[in-house]
């Protein structure tokens, strides 16, 4: 009778151990997938940030050039006005 109980116990322990290993395996796979997803998102975000930075630099440069052109025109107009009135 004791031997039967021990066998039952061992069978149940083996089953529990298998379930435990399976759950650990699943948890590790899930962690791996989540980590890969996070890394992909990080790379995507970083690329987007770099592109945004580059776009802003170009826009800033264009704006500065436009402002300088405008100032240049104003100075030329003032010079012309002074020549005409002077």
C-alpha positions in Angstrom: 0.0 0.0 0.0 2.8 2.4 0.9 4.6 1.6 -2.4 1.4 2.5 -4.3 1.2 5.8 -2.5 4.9 6.5 -3.2 4.5 5.7 -6.9 1.4 8.0 -7.0 3.4 10.7 -5.3 6.4 10.3 -7.6 4.1 10.4 -10.7 2.5 13.6 -9.4 5.9 15.2 -8.7 7.1 14.3 -12.1 4.0 15.8 -13.7 4.4 19.0 -11.6 8.1 19.2 -12.6 7.2 18.9 -16.3 4.6 21.6 -15.9 7.1 23.8 -14.0 9.7 23.3 -16.8 7.1 24.1 -19.5 6.0 27.3 -17.7 9.6 28.4 -17.3 10.2 27.7 -21.0 7.1 29.7 -22.0 8.1 32.6 -19.7 11.6 32.6 -21.2 10.1 32.6 -24.8 7.7 35.4 -23.8 10.6 37.4 -22.3 12.7 36.9 -25.5 9.8 38.1 -27.7 9.0 41.1 -25.5 12.7 42.0 -25.5 13.0 41.8 -29.3 9.8 43.9 -29.6 11.2 46.6 -27.3 14.5 46.6 -29.2 12.7 47.0 -32.6 10.7 49.8 -31.2 13.8 51.5 -29.7 15.6 51.3 -33.1 12.5 52.7 -34.9 12.1 55.5 -32.4 15.8 56.4 -32.6 15.7 56.5 -36.4 12.6 58.7 -36.2 14.3 61.1 -33.7 17.4 61.3 -35.9 15.3 62.1 -39.0 13.3 64.7 -37.1 16.6 66.3 -35.9 18.0 66.3 -39.4 14.8 67.8 -40.8 14.8 70.5 -38.2 18.4 71.4 -39.0 17.6 71.7 -42.7 14.5 73.9 -41.9 16.5 76.1 -39.5 19.2 76.6 -42.2 16.6 77.5 -44.8 14.9 79.9 -42.4 18.2 81.6 -41.6 19.1 81.9 -45.3 15.7 83.4 -46.0 16.1 85.9 -43.2 19.5 86.9 -44.4 18.2 87.4 -47.9 15.4 89.6 -46.6 17.9 91.7 -44.6 20.1 92.0 -47.6 17.2 93.3 -49.7 16.3 95.8 -46.9 19.8 97.1 -46.8 20.0 97.4 -50.6 16.7 99.2 -50.6 17.9 101.6 -47.8 21.1 102.2 -49.8 19.1 102.9 -53.0 16.8 105.3 -51.1 19.8 107.1 -49.6 21.4 107.4 -53.0 18.1 108.8 -54.5 17.5 111.3 -51.6 21.1 112.0 -50.9 
